[in-house]
Amino acid sequence: MERDHKSDFRKSCIKRLEFTSQFLKFSKEKKTVEKLKNIIEKYKANSILLYIPVGMEVNVFPLINYLRKRQKKVFVPFMVEDSFKLVRYRLPLETKKFKIKEPANSFCIDNRIDLAIVPVVGVDKECKRVGFGKGMYDRFFDRLKYRPIIVFTQLTLCKTEKTLTDKYDIQADYIITD
């Protein structure tokens, strides 16, 4: 039963996010990126997990460039089986499964992250992530032996006052929207 509610909530959030006009999207992204910079500075994070954005997600490329210029370690997901591993952000990016872009695979020994910036479709009452339904982020964080600061990003807050998630779904320390 809850699975149906979660699926319906996901669909309504996606529709809402797809409706954001390009002009509003640019303005919202700029504000969101500034808020993300402030959190990174607050925690003095040097090693950050970001994501390669798709259409309805916050464009974090300006943040990636900003962090790289400041000699921060920027990691992005590289899909492996049912989850992903961390790889350093670098060009060129290739389009892979689910139309997600990734850098080439690499082997990183020092890939401990201080802070993770994670895109969301929506959040539930517990501030837990409702994503696209593949569970990759949940599996990734479940397998980590430590817990970094977790920041969710979304162009427009899509939150329900119901609990829709499972105990293994990741929970945010911060939710950043425009």
N, C-alpha and C positions, 0 to 999 in steps of 0.2 A: 504494500500500500504506500509506504513512504517513498519507495522507488519511483512510483508514478508521480507523486507530488514533486519530487526532486527533478524529474524529467520535464514536467510541465513548467516548473519554475525556471529551469535552464532555458527552455524554448522562449519564454516570455522575456527573459533578460537579453537573450541574443537579438530578438526583434527590436527591443528598446535600444540596444547598442548600435544596431545597423541603421537606425533612424537618425543618428547624430549627424548633422550636416557637416560638410568638410570645413567650413569656416569655424563653426563651434568646436569641432574636433581639434583644430590647430590651436585655438586659444586654450582649451582644456588641457591639452598635452603640455603646453608651455608651462602652465601653472603647476601641473602635476610633477613635471621634471624638476622644477624649483623646490617643491616640497620634498622630493626624494633626495636632492642634493643636501638639504638641511638635515635630514635624518642621517645620511651617510656621514656628514660632518659631526653631528651630535655624538655618534658612536665611534668616531675616528676609524671607521671601517676601511681596511686596505685591500681586502679580498672580497669581491662582490659577485654574486650570481645574478645575472640579468637574463633576458630572453630576447630572441629575435622576433619582433612584433609581426603579427598578421593583422589584416584589415581593421577589425574592431577593437584591437588592443592599443594601449597607450604606446605611441612611438617613442621608444627609449633610445634611439640612435644618437640624439644629441647628448644624452647622459653618458652613453658608452664613450663617445668621443671626448667629452669633458673629463671623464675618469682616466682614460688612457693618457691624456695630456698631462695628468697629475700623477702619472706613474703608478696608478692603482692596478691591481690584478683583476681583470674582468673575465669572468667565466660565463659560459652559456651552456645550455643543455645539448648533449649529443645523444640521440635516441639509440638505446641498446635494449633489444627484446621488449620487456614490459615496462621499462623505466628509461632512465638516461644516466649518463655520467657527465662529469664536468670536463669541458675543454676550454682552453684559452680562446677568447674572441680574436679572430684574425680573418682577413680576407684571402681569397674570395669565398663567398657563401654559395652553397649549392642547395637547390630546392630538393627536399626529400619527402618522406612519408607525410601524409596529412597536409601537404603544400607548405611545410615548415622549412625555413632556410637554416642551414647549419654550416659552420666552418668544417674543414677536413678533420678527420679523427686524429687525435694526438694522445700521447701518453704523458700524463702529468703526475709527478710525485707530490709536489706541494700544492694540493688543491683544496685545502681547508678554507672554508668561507666564513667571514665574519657576519655577513648580511646577505639575505636573499630577497630579491624583488621578483614577485610572482604575479602574473596576470590572472584575473578572475573573471568569470562570467557573472557570478553573483556570490553573495555570502548569506549564511543563515543566522539564526538567533544567537548561536554560539560563536559568531565571527569565524566560522570555518568555511573553507573554500568550496564553491561549486564551480567546477571547470567544465571542459568540453566532454567529460565522461570517460576518459581513457584511464585515469588514475595514475598517470606517470609521476606527477609531482608527489602524490601521497606515498607511492612506493619509494621514491628517491629519499624523501625525508625520513620515512620509517627505517630505512637501512643506514642512515647516518648514525654515527656513534656519539654525536653531540647535537646541540640545537643552536643554530645561528639565529639572529634577529630576523623575523620574517615579516616582510612588508607586501601587502596586496595592492595592486593597482587596478583601477577601472576608470573609464572615461566618465561614466555616470553611475553613481551608487545604485546598485540593484540589490536590495536586502529584504529578506523576509523575517517576520517575527516568529516563524516556526523553526523547529529543529529538523533539518532535512538530511544532515550528514551523519556519517558513521564515526565511531571512535577513532578510526585510523585516518580520517580526513584531516588535513593540516589546518592549523589555527593561526591567525595573524596576530602579530604584536601591534601592527599598524595597518590601517586601510586608507590608502591615499586616492582621492579623486580630485576633480577640479576644486 
